[in-house]
């Protein structure tokens, strides 16, 4: 495979995919809204791209053999944005789609990500669908990082457990899918164990040397806080649905799929925290 295009390349997962692809000597193109804001890295070409601006699609896809599709997070309108791009990619001869979906997306046929999955499956293009659980990086560089730095995790997760996974492991699976030509495959990606947020806080506290605690809050309080931070209402409702799944125990399953694909066990939350301790300084 000559060139892969990575959408959402400026996000936590996108950056990990860029790094993994470059390490395997792929010709990598990073699709971002503002290429000037993406750090210049040898071997990675930045291109202007927006799912909602179809004028950017053809140029981004020119000469592309493989495509990593990362949907906008917490976006119920994602199918409207991604389906035309999938169609354009097929028309321009992309030979392999790797779609980053989410754990459990296939349980509800009308969920936004499942609609995208079905569209990719029906495209006639070789595909690999990855359904990862919540990212470990949410705590270090994602939406929970500011909260953690202040010493608290306030979520409506109750004592539900989650088999958190690092974006590094997700990216490794994505790149391996291209290397091995894993077509018509679906993988549910998790870390090696499921832990609750009390354990998360304890691990982060030990790694950082700071006092970090978890406080379970009511869903209404969590959603109100998200609205107060400026999150769109549709995204607020989506987040509420995700954490209701955590409370119900639906995110606690552990799968062997990372090791099945890559031959390596996924990183533990303990090891992740130790490696990223500086993030909470």
ZADRENKOL-248262 format. One line per field, with one value per residue: x, y, z of N, C-alpha, C in turn; residue number from 1. Coordinates in nm, 3 decimals, m for minus. Atoms other than C-alpha are relative to their C-alpha. Layout:
REM residues N
nu = [X ...]
nv = [Y ...]
nw = [Z ...]
cau = [X ...]
cav = [Y ...]
caw = [Z ...]
cu = [X ...]
cv = [Y ...]
cw = [Z ...]
n = [NUM ...]
END
This chain:
REM residues 281
nu = [0.086 m0.088 0.034 0.123 0.053 0.053 0.088 m0.008 m0.141 m0.050 0.052 m0.081 m0.015 m0.060 m0.145 m0.058 0.000 m0.107 m0.128 m0.010 m0.013 m0.133 m0.099 0.003 m0.044 0.108 0.011 0.113 0.062 0.082 0.113 0.031 0.065 m0.100 m0.131 m0.105 m0.004 m0.054 m0.147 m0.065 m0.073 m0.050 0.072 0.144 0.051 0.127 0.089 0.121 0.114 0.115 0.108 0.117 m0.035 m0.031 m0.102 m0.132 m0.009 m0.074 m0.144 m0.052 0.001 m0.078 m0.111 0.009 0.030 0.069 0.063 0.041 0.116 0.027 0.118 0.000 0.045 0.128 0.075 0.110 0.013 m0.116 0.030 0.021 m0.130 m0.095 0.045 m0.045 m0.145 m0.023 0.036 m0.104 m0.120 0.021 m0.004 m0.137 m0.082 m0.059 0.015 0.021 0.047 m0.004 0.094 m0.004 0.135 m0.007 0.047 0.144 0.074 0.076 0.114 0.119 m0.012 0.022 m0.099 m0.073 m0.117 0.043 0.044 m0.122 m0.054 0.078 m0.029 m0.133 0.012 0.071 m0.068 m0.071 m0.143 m0.051 0.015 m0.025 0.071 m0.056 0.092 m0.073 0.064 m0.045 m0.144 m0.077 m0.049 0.099 m0.044 m0.129 0.002 0.136 0.096 m0.004 m0.131 0.004 0.062 m0.096 m0.105 0.052 0.005 0.127 0.071 0.141 0.073 0.117 m0.038 0.026 m0.115 m0.014 m0.137 m0.028 m0.127 m0.065 m0.104 m0.083 0.006 m0.119 0.038 0.098 m0.075 m0.077 0.094 0.039 m0.110 m0.016 0.108 m0.050 m0.116 0.042 0.115 0.110 0.124 0.127 m0.025 0.049 m0.068 0.037 m0.130 m0.001 m0.123 m0.011 0.084 0.105 m0.012 0.094 m0.067 m0.072 m0.132 m0.067 m0.051 m0.110 m0.116 m0.050 m0.059 m0.129 m0.094 m0.029 m0.040 0.098 0.126 0.104 0.110 0.118 0.129 0.114 0.104 0.123 m0.008 0.043 m0.110 m0.105 0.045 0.003 m0.137 m0.042 0.065 m0.068 m0.131 0.020 0.022 0.131 0.099 0.000 m0.115 0.031 0.089 m0.080 m0.086 0.087 0.026 m0.122 m0.024 0.104 m0.050 m0.102 0.070 0.070 m0.098 m0.018 m0.134 m0.096 m0.051 m0.139 m0.018 m0.141 m0.015 m0.124 m0.108 0.030 m0.042 m0.137 m0.094 m0.045 0.105 0.020 m0.057 0.089 0.020 m0.112 m0.117 0.033 m0.013 m0.143 m0.065 0.053 0.010 m0.027 0.121 0.079 m0.088]
nv = [m0.120 m0.115 m0.119 0.006 m0.127 0.012 m0.110 m0.029 0.023 m0.086 0.049 0.097 0.124 m0.032 m0.018 0.132 0.072 m0.058 0.050 0.143 0.019 m0.046 0.097 0.113 m0.052 m0.038 m0.138 m0.037 m0.131 m0.036 m0.086 m0.089 m0.124 m0.103 0.066 m0.081 0.028 0.134 m0.007 0.055 0.123 0.059 0.119 m0.018 m0.111 m0.053 m0.049 m0.061 0.091 m0.015 0.089 m0.076 m0.079 0.100 m0.054 0.042 0.146 0.060 m0.026 0.078 0.141 0.023 0.093 0.072 0.143 0.042 m0.112 0.017 m0.085 m0.028 m0.085 m0.107 0.058 m0.039 m0.071 0.079 m0.028 0.057 0.067 m0.099 m0.056 0.099 0.083 m0.053 0.015 0.141 0.019 m0.064 0.082 0.118 m0.046 m0.036 0.119 0.046 0.145 0.059 m0.089 0.039 m0.087 0.001 m0.013 m0.001 0.124 0.007 m0.070 0.097 0.051 m0.080 m0.022 m0.140 m0.090 m0.068 0.073 0.123 m0.039 m0.015 0.135 0.067 m0.066 0.046 0.141 0.013 m0.082 0.082 m0.018 0.078 m0.079 0.052 m0.083 0.007 m0.056 m0.013 m0.050 m0.134 m0.018 m0.039 m0.135 m0.098 m0.051 m0.069 m0.111 m0.013 m0.090 0.014 m0.042 m0.117 0.042 0.080 m0.090 m0.071 0.094 0.073 0.055 m0.011 0.060 0.081 0.136 0.084 0.088 0.080 0.022 m0.024 0.059 m0.110 0.039 m0.111 m0.027 0.062 0.136 m0.010 m0.037 0.117 0.090 m0.064 0.011 0.142 0.038 m0.027 0.084 0.139 0.007 0.061 m0.044 0.055 0.036 m0.090 0.028 m0.077 m0.025 m0.040 0.022 0.134 0.022 m0.099 m0.062 m0.110 m0.129 m0.010 0.058 m0.093 m0.113 0.048 0.025 m0.130 m0.066 0.063 m0.029 m0.144 m0.051 m0.100 0.051 0.005 0.083 0.013 m0.020 0.034 m0.103 0.032 m0.028 m0.138 m0.090 0.014 m0.061 m0.145 m0.046 0.004 m0.115 m0.120 m0.010 m0.037 0.116 m0.003 0.085 0.134 0.070 0.023 0.116 0.115 0.034 0.060 0.137 0.078 0.028 0.092 0.133 0.033 0.035 0.128 0.107 0.041 m0.034 0.073 0.119 0.001 0.086 0.026 m0.038 m0.073 0.098 0.084 m0.070 m0.052 0.093 m0.059 m0.033 m0.144 m0.060 m0.011 m0.137 m0.029 m0.036 m0.126 m0.109 m0.017 m0.058 m0.133 m0.069 m0.143 m0.066 m0.048 m0.078]
nw = [0.000 0.019 m0.080 m0.079 m0.049 m0.135 m0.037 m0.143 m0.030 m0.108 m0.127 m0.072 0.076 0.129 m0.017 m0.023 0.128 0.081 m0.052 0.029 0.145 0.040 m0.049 0.092 0.130 0.091 0.045 m0.085 0.020 m0.116 0.036 m0.112 0.043 0.022 0.008 m0.062 m0.143 m0.023 m0.004 0.118 m0.027 0.124 0.044 m0.017 0.078 m0.053 0.105 m0.053 0.014 m0.089 0.044 0.045 0.119 0.101 0.091 m0.047 0.001 0.112 m0.012 m0.113 0.038 0.121 m0.013 m0.127 0.011 m0.121 m0.070 m0.139 m0.025 m0.141 m0.004 m0.101 m0.127 m0.062 0.103 0.054 0.143 0.068 0.127 0.105 0.036 0.048 0.112 0.130 0.011 0.031 0.142 0.080 m0.011 0.085 0.140 0.034 0.005 m0.127 m0.001 m0.133 m0.105 m0.142 m0.070 m0.146 m0.054 m0.147 m0.062 m0.019 0.105 0.079 m0.078 0.033 0.144 0.037 m0.060 0.107 0.047 0.067 0.133 0.079 0.021 0.104 0.127 0.039 0.036 0.127 0.100 0.097 m0.023 m0.113 m0.122 m0.133 m0.096 m0.135 m0.101 m0.126 m0.120 m0.039 0.011 m0.117 0.022 m0.046 m0.131 0.008 0.097 0.050 m0.065 m0.146 m0.052 m0.089 m0.125 m0.073 m0.047 m0.117 m0.112 m0.014 0.115 m0.033 0.111 m0.032 0.036 m0.117 m0.021 0.121 0.046 0.141 0.046 0.073 0.095 0.047 0.144 0.060 0.038 0.108 0.120 0.042 0.068 0.126 0.097 0.029 0.092 0.134 0.028 0.018 0.091 m0.075 0.064 m0.051 m0.138 m0.104 m0.125 m0.120 m0.061 m0.141 m0.074 m0.056 m0.117 m0.024 m0.131 m0.020 m0.005 m0.127 0.028 0.090 m0.078 m0.084 0.086 0.044 m0.117 m0.029 0.108 0.005 m0.130 m0.040 m0.049 0.103 m0.049 0.086 m0.063 0.085 m0.007 0.072 0.144 0.026 m0.036 0.101 0.124 m0.022 0.007 0.140 0.066 m0.048 0.064 0.140 0.086 0.066 m0.066 0.059 m0.055 m0.141 m0.006 0.043 m0.114 m0.101 0.042 m0.018 m0.142 m0.047 0.035 m0.102 m0.126 0.019 0.010 0.139 0.048 m0.084 0.066 0.043 0.117 0.037 0.140 0.026 0.012 0.116 0.121 m0.002 m0.064 m0.126 m0.095 m0.016 m0.120 m0.115 m0.045 m0.090 0.081 0.067 m0.097 m0.029 0.118 0.027 m0.128 0.016 0.046 m0.115 m0.088]
cau = [0.000 0.145 m0.045 m0.296 m0.512 m0.593 m0.899 m0.930 m0.552 m0.520 m0.707 m0.569 m0.634 m0.545 m0.202 m0.138 m0.235 m0.001 0.287 0.212 0.177 0.498 0.685 0.586 0.710 0.370 0.332 0.100 m0.140 m0.302 m0.648 m0.705 m0.909 m0.604 m0.281 m0.077 m0.164 m0.034 0.331 0.556 0.684 0.901 0.707 0.364 0.180 m0.094 m0.396 m0.694 m1.008 m1.354 m1.622 m1.885 m1.701 m1.717 m1.490 m1.201 m1.271 m1.126 m0.789 m0.749 m0.819 m0.598 m0.362 m0.484 m0.484 m0.604 m0.830 m0.862 m1.207 m1.238 m1.586 m1.630 m1.667 m2.008 m2.176 m2.523 m2.498 m2.187 m2.361 m2.468 m2.109 m1.926 m2.144 m2.073 m1.702 m1.710 m1.882 m1.622 m1.339 m1.485 m1.527 m1.165 m1.036 m0.946 m0.887 m0.922 m1.126 m1.039 m1.332 m1.288 m1.628 m1.697 m1.749 m2.115 m2.206 m2.326 m2.580 m2.818 m2.881 m2.992 m2.697 m2.494 m2.178 m2.365 m2.523 m2.173 m2.052 m2.332 m2.256 m1.888 m1.979 m2.205 m1.950 m1.789 m1.448 m1.235 m1.301 m1.187 m1.410 m1.254 m1.474 m1.257 m1.369 m1.311 m0.961 m0.708 m0.587 m0.915 m0.750 m0.414 m0.479 m0.853 m1.169 m1.111 m0.754 m0.836 m1.056 m0.787 m0.525 m0.750 m0.749 m1.095 m1.291 m1.661 m1.868 m2.202 m2.029 m2.131 m1.913 m1.932 m1.615 m1.454 m1.187 m1.003 m0.771 m0.481 m0.498 m0.149 m0.297 m0.590 m0.349 m0.135 m0.440 m0.542 m0.201 m0.174 m0.509 m0.348 m0.025 m0.207 m0.493 m0.755 m1.066 m1.427 m1.310 m1.459 m1.274 m1.385 m1.085 m1.029 m0.747 m0.637 m0.864 m1.179 m1.155 m1.390 m1.318 m1.221 m0.938 m0.858 m0.821 m0.600 m0.372 m0.343 m0.273 0.007 0.165 0.147 0.216 m0.093 m0.419 m0.677 m1.017 m1.329 m1.673 m1.977 m2.235 m2.589 m2.638 m2.823 m2.529 m2.282 m2.489 m2.538 m2.163 m2.108 m2.359 m2.184 m1.855 m2.012 m2.070 m2.354 m2.676 m2.660 m2.313 m2.430 m2.707 m2.465 m2.226 m2.515 m2.594 m2.231 m2.205 m2.538 m2.376 m2.084 m2.322 m2.505 m2.180 m2.181 m1.827 m1.662 m1.602 m1.245 m1.151 m0.829 m0.862 m0.564 m0.330 m0.505 m0.428 m0.093 0.059 0.110 m0.095 m0.253 m0.103 m0.252 m0.395 m0.121 0.153 m0.025 m0.039 0.329 0.428 0.218 0.271 0.397 0.052 m0.088 0.203]
cav = [0.000 0.333 0.607 0.618 0.913 0.962 1.173 1.339 1.351 1.626 1.431 1.188 0.880 1.047 1.147 0.793 0.653 0.897 0.786 0.416 0.446 0.644 0.384 0.124 0.341 0.425 0.738 0.920 1.205 1.381 1.528 1.830 2.148 2.370 2.210 2.500 2.390 2.035 2.005 1.944 1.587 1.434 1.177 1.314 1.539 1.763 1.842 2.069 1.866 1.901 1.633 1.903 2.072 1.837 2.071 1.942 1.572 1.501 1.665 1.489 1.152 1.196 0.901 0.742 0.362 0.323 0.540 0.563 0.701 0.862 1.002 1.337 1.250 1.259 1.362 1.224 1.381 1.180 0.963 1.270 1.391 1.066 0.885 1.126 1.106 0.726 0.737 0.980 0.762 0.458 0.655 0.768 0.414 0.382 0.013 m0.035 0.141 0.117 0.261 0.358 0.297 0.239 m0.058 m0.158 0.043 m0.273 m0.338 m0.067 m0.061 0.302 0.435 0.690 0.481 0.164 0.347 0.442 0.085 m0.047 0.208 0.109 m0.260 m0.204 0.006 m0.285 m0.172 m0.391 m0.283 m0.335 m0.208 m0.132 m0.077 0.052 0.117 0.451 0.590 0.601 0.927 1.094 1.136 1.269 1.486 1.451 1.604 1.473 1.601 1.947 1.784 1.536 1.812 1.981 1.664 1.523 1.304 1.388 1.157 0.980 0.643 0.509 0.204 0.073 m0.075 0.007 m0.182 0.135 0.112 0.330 0.501 0.359 0.008 0.113 0.272 m0.041 m0.248 0.003 0.000 m0.378 m0.407 m0.243 m0.442 m0.776 m0.684 m0.767 m0.734 m0.790 m0.803 m0.651 m0.620 m0.508 m0.344 m0.321 m0.297 m0.601 m0.541 m0.357 m0.107 0.144 0.514 0.481 0.255 0.497 0.784 0.575 0.473 0.830 0.959 0.709 0.777 1.156 1.192 1.413 1.368 1.260 1.127 1.008 1.131 0.964 1.228 1.221 1.216 1.548 1.713 1.573 1.684 2.028 2.064 1.964 2.224 2.482 2.403 2.488 2.136 2.121 1.968 1.680 1.591 1.625 1.372 1.138 1.153 1.079 0.766 0.651 0.685 0.513 0.218 0.236 0.232 m0.067 m0.263 m0.275 m0.134 m0.386 m0.665 m0.761 m0.902 m1.056 m0.871 m0.635 m0.928 m1.137 m0.874 m0.734 m1.025 m0.796 m0.751 m0.407 m0.172 m0.172 0.140 0.119 0.126 0.403 0.618 0.561 0.653 0.970 1.092 1.429 1.503 1.560 1.759]
caw = [0.000 m0.106 0.077 0.362 0.458 0.825 0.909 1.249 1.244 1.504 1.774 2.030 1.818 1.489 1.618 1.738 1.397 1.222 1.446 1.398 1.021 0.985 1.193 0.933 0.646 0.503 0.296 0.537 0.468 0.764 0.703 0.929 0.920 0.945 0.819 0.958 1.311 1.265 1.374 1.076 1.079 0.810 0.610 0.701 0.456 0.600 0.384 0.447 0.509 0.656 0.645 0.595 0.306 0.010 m0.187 0.027 m0.031 m0.376 m0.316 0.021 m0.145 m0.449 m0.483 m0.159 m0.128 0.232 0.446 0.824 0.903 1.246 1.307 1.485 1.857 2.026 1.700 1.625 1.278 1.191 0.926 0.729 0.732 0.663 0.409 0.119 0.195 0.194 m0.144 m0.280 m0.152 m0.324 m0.649 m0.635 m0.600 m0.232 m0.178 0.199 0.466 0.835 1.028 1.392 1.547 1.917 2.146 2.142 1.832 1.660 1.937 1.812 1.439 1.439 1.636 1.436 1.424 1.331 1.038 0.921 0.974 0.755 0.484 0.481 0.472 0.173 m0.016 m0.198 m0.072 0.155 0.514 0.870 1.151 1.489 1.794 2.080 2.435 2.614 2.554 2.838 2.685 2.782 3.123 2.999 2.694 2.637 2.778 3.132 3.163 3.307 3.571 3.667 3.695 3.950 4.159 4.093 3.854 3.859 3.639 3.636 3.608 3.951 4.020 3.664 3.524 3.190 2.997 2.895 2.594 2.482 2.145 2.085 2.080 1.863 1.616 1.610 1.516 1.247 1.080 1.108 0.929 0.627 0.655 0.675 0.441 0.705 0.489 0.600 0.962 1.277 1.606 1.953 2.114 2.491 2.738 2.940 3.240 3.348 3.633 3.791 3.828 4.193 4.078 3.796 4.043 4.272 3.986 3.857 4.209 4.264 3.926 3.956 4.326 4.356 4.540 4.283 4.383 4.206 4.296 4.143 4.057 3.925 3.550 3.558 3.732 3.481 3.184 3.335 3.374 3.012 2.897 3.110 2.936 2.601 2.473 2.215 2.344 2.096 2.224 2.585 2.523 2.346 2.642 2.876 2.677 2.692 3.070 3.119 2.940 3.186 3.483 3.335 3.306 2.927 2.897 3.127 2.878 2.790 2.449 2.309 1.978 2.014 2.072 1.805 1.542 1.654 1.847 2.147 2.463 2.509 2.765 3.115 3.275 3.537 3.273 3.083 3.398 3.474 3.118 3.120 3.477 3.353 3.210 3.560 3.704]
cu = [0.089 m0.031 m0.128 m0.035 m0.062 m0.088 0.006 0.142 0.055 m0.049 0.092 0.026 0.068 0.150 0.069 0.006 0.110 0.136 0.021 0.022 0.138 0.107 0.009 0.029 m0.112 0.023 m0.128 m0.049 m0.096 m0.108 m0.043 m0.065 0.101 0.139 0.111 0.016 0.056 0.153 0.061 0.085 0.041 m0.077 m0.150 m0.042 m0.134 m0.082 m0.126 m0.120 m0.106 m0.110 m0.117 0.026 0.045 0.102 0.140 0.023 0.091 0.150 0.061 0.017 0.088 0.119 m0.001 m0.041 m0.081 m0.050 m0.037 m0.110 m0.022 m0.116 0.016 m0.057 m0.134 m0.091 m0.110 m0.022 0.115 m0.035 m0.019 0.133 0.091 m0.045 0.041 0.151 0.038 m0.028 0.106 0.128 m0.010 0.014 0.142 0.099 0.073 m0.028 m0.030 m0.042 0.029 m0.085 0.017 m0.141 0.010 m0.059 m0.151 m0.082 m0.088 m0.121 m0.130 0.010 m0.017 0.097 0.084 0.119 m0.036 m0.049 0.122 0.064 m0.071 0.029 0.137 m0.006 m0.061 0.071 0.063 0.151 0.041 m0.004 0.046 m0.068 0.058 m0.094 0.074 m0.089 0.051 0.153 0.062 0.042 m0.103 0.045 0.128 m0.001 m0.139 m0.089 m0.001 0.129 m0.006 m0.057 0.101 0.111 m0.042 m0.022 m0.128 m0.052 m0.146 m0.082 m0.119 0.026 m0.030 0.125 0.019 0.145 0.012 0.134 0.069 0.111 0.078 m0.015 0.122 m0.033 m0.103 0.071 0.080 m0.089 m0.037 0.107 0.023 m0.108 0.040 0.113 m0.040 m0.117 m0.121 m0.134 m0.121 0.016 m0.054 0.065 m0.050 0.124 m0.013 0.142 m0.004 m0.085 m0.104 0.015 m0.104 0.078 0.066 0.141 0.080 0.064 0.119 0.127 0.063 0.068 0.138 0.104 0.045 0.053 m0.093 m0.124 m0.104 m0.108 m0.113 m0.125 m0.110 m0.108 m0.121 0.015 m0.038 0.112 0.112 m0.039 m0.006 0.139 0.051 m0.061 0.071 0.137 m0.012 m0.022 m0.139 m0.096 m0.001 0.116 m0.020 m0.085 0.074 0.088 m0.082 m0.030 0.122 0.022 m0.111 0.041 0.108 m0.068 m0.067 0.096 0.032 0.141 0.109 0.059 0.145 0.013 0.149 0.037 0.128 0.115 m0.020 0.054 0.148 0.104 0.054 m0.119 m0.017 0.056 m0.104 m0.017 0.113 0.122 m0.023 0.022 0.146 0.071 m0.041 m0.014 0.017 m0.126 m0.080 0.085 m0.059]
cv = [0.124 0.115 m0.023 0.141 m0.023 0.122 0.020 m0.006 0.085 m0.045 m0.102 m0.125 0.028 0.014 m0.134 m0.081 0.053 m0.057 m0.146 m0.025 0.041 m0.100 m0.123 0.043 0.021 0.144 0.051 0.142 0.026 0.099 0.080 0.127 0.108 m0.063 0.077 m0.030 m0.138 0.009 m0.068 m0.121 m0.060 m0.128 0.008 0.127 0.045 0.058 0.056 m0.090 0.030 m0.091 0.077 0.085 m0.096 0.050 m0.043 m0.150 m0.056 0.017 m0.083 m0.146 m0.032 m0.092 m0.084 m0.146 m0.051 0.120 m0.039 0.102 0.012 0.098 0.112 m0.055 0.057 0.075 m0.086 0.022 m0.060 m0.073 0.096 0.055 m0.102 m0.075 0.057 m0.016 m0.144 m0.026 0.061 m0.083 m0.124 0.039 0.032 m0.116 m0.040 m0.149 m0.064 0.108 m0.063 0.102 m0.015 0.028 0.008 m0.129 0.007 0.066 m0.094 m0.056 0.072 0.041 0.146 0.097 0.063 m0.081 m0.130 0.031 0.019 m0.136 m0.069 0.059 m0.044 m0.145 m0.019 0.069 m0.082 0.012 m0.088 0.087 m0.077 0.096 m0.024 0.069 0.007 0.048 0.142 0.007 0.033 0.146 0.107 0.066 0.083 0.120 0.024 0.085 m0.010 0.054 0.123 m0.034 m0.076 0.088 0.078 m0.094 m0.078 m0.052 m0.005 m0.049 m0.080 m0.145 m0.100 m0.087 m0.093 m0.010 0.020 m0.063 0.101 m0.052 0.124 0.019 m0.060 m0.141 0.000 0.029 m0.118 m0.098 0.057 m0.018 m0.146 m0.049 0.025 m0.096 m0.144 m0.014 m0.064 0.054 m0.074 m0.052 0.107 m0.041 0.093 0.015 0.051 m0.011 m0.137 m0.026 0.112 0.054 0.111 0.130 0.028 m0.055 0.090 0.114 m0.043 m0.022 0.132 0.074 m0.057 0.038 0.146 0.057 0.107 m0.068 0.011 m0.096 m0.003 0.022 m0.032 0.106 m0.045 0.038 0.144 0.100 m0.007 0.071 0.152 0.060 0.003 0.116 0.129 0.021 0.036 m0.115 0.009 m0.100 m0.142 m0.083 m0.033 m0.126 m0.128 m0.047 m0.065 m0.145 m0.089 m0.036 m0.082 m0.144 m0.044 m0.045 m0.136 m0.118 m0.044 0.026 m0.076 m0.124 0.016 m0.099 m0.023 0.061 0.078 m0.099 m0.091 0.063 0.032 m0.097 0.052 0.031 0.151 0.049 0.008 0.145 0.043 0.046 0.130 0.118 0.029 0.069 0.145 0.086 0.152 0.078 0.060 0.082 0.138]
cw = [0.000 0.095 0.078 0.045 0.136 0.028 0.151 0.050 0.113 0.138 0.064 m0.082 m0.133 0.009 0.022 m0.130 m0.091 0.041 m0.037 m0.148 m0.049 0.042 m0.090 m0.144 m0.101 m0.046 0.063 m0.033 0.116 m0.043 0.122 m0.053 m0.034 0.000 0.069 0.148 0.032 m0.001 m0.123 0.039 m0.134 m0.033 0.018 m0.073 0.058 m0.115 0.065 m0.028 0.103 m0.053 m0.061 m0.123 m0.109 m0.102 0.042 m0.019 m0.109 0.013 0.112 m0.039 m0.120 0.026 0.125 m0.023 0.120 0.078 0.142 0.027 0.151 0.004 0.101 0.131 0.046 m0.097 m0.058 m0.149 m0.081 m0.131 m0.117 m0.050 m0.068 m0.126 m0.136 m0.021 m0.032 m0.148 m0.092 0.001 m0.088 m0.148 m0.045 0.014 0.126 0.015 0.134 0.097 0.136 0.074 0.150 0.050 0.152 0.054 0.024 m0.109 m0.080 0.075 m0.033 m0.146 m0.041 0.069 m0.111 m0.054 m0.069 m0.142 m0.092 m0.027 m0.116 m0.138 m0.052 m0.046 m0.138 m0.116 m0.113 0.009 0.118 0.126 0.123 0.097 0.139 0.097 0.134 0.115 0.028 m0.003 0.137 m0.010 0.032 0.130 m0.010 m0.092 m0.057 0.089 0.152 0.062 0.091 0.137 0.086 0.058 0.124 0.119 0.016 m0.131 0.040 m0.119 0.050 m0.044 0.110 0.025 m0.120 m0.045 m0.151 m0.035 m0.091 m0.091 m0.042 m0.150 m0.071 m0.047 m0.113 m0.131 m0.053 m0.075 m0.137 m0.107 m0.039 m0.096 m0.144 m0.037 m0.033 m0.096 0.066 m0.051 0.055 0.143 0.094 0.132 0.110 0.086 0.144 0.055 0.065 0.123 0.010 0.141 0.013 0.019 0.135 m0.017 m0.093 0.079 0.086 m0.081 m0.046 0.115 0.031 m0.104 0.002 0.130 0.052 0.058 m0.110 0.048 m0.103 0.082 m0.100 0.018 m0.079 m0.147 m0.032 0.030 m0.103 m0.130 0.011 m0.010 m0.142 m0.078 0.038 m0.063 m0.148 m0.094 m0.063 0.064 m0.057 0.054 0.148 0.014 m0.038 0.115 0.111 m0.030 0.026 0.147 0.063 m0.032 0.098 0.128 m0.010 m0.014 m0.141 m0.053 0.075 m0.067 m0.043 m0.116 m0.027 m0.135 m0.031 m0.021 m0.120 m0.129 0.000 0.055 0.131 0.090 0.009 0.132 0.111 0.039 0.094 m0.080 m0.074 0.094 0.031 m0.115 m0.024 0.127 m0.014 m0.042 0.115 0.098 0.027]
n = [1 2 3 4 5 6 7 8 9 10 11 12 13 14 15 16 17 18 19 20 21 22 23 24 25 26 27 28 29 30 31 32 33 34 35 36 37 38 39 40 41 42 43 44 45 46 47 48 49 50 51 52 53 54 55 56 57 58 59 60 61 62 63 64 65 66 67 68 69 70 71 72 73 74 75 76 77 78 79 80 81 82 83 84 85 86 87 88 89 90 91 92 93 94 95 96 97 98 99 100 101 102 103 104 105 106 107 108 109 110 111 112 113 114 115 116 117 118 119 120 121 122 123 124 125 126 127 128 129 130 131 132 133 134 135 136 137 138 139 140 141 142 143 144 145 146 147 148 149 150 151 152 153 154 155 156 157 158 159 160 161 162 163 164 165 166 167 168 169 170 171 172 173 174 175 176 177 178 179 180 181 182 183 184 185 186 187 188 189 190 191 192 193 194 195 196 197 198 199 200 201 202 203 204 205 206 207 208 209 210 211 212 213 214 215 216 217 218 219 220 221 222 223 224 225 226 227 228 229 230 231 232 233 234 235 236 237 238 239 240 241 242 243 244 245 246 247 248 249 250 251 252 253 254 255 256 257 258 259 260 261 262 263 264 265 266 267 268 269 270 271 272 273 274 275 276 277 278 279 280 281]
END
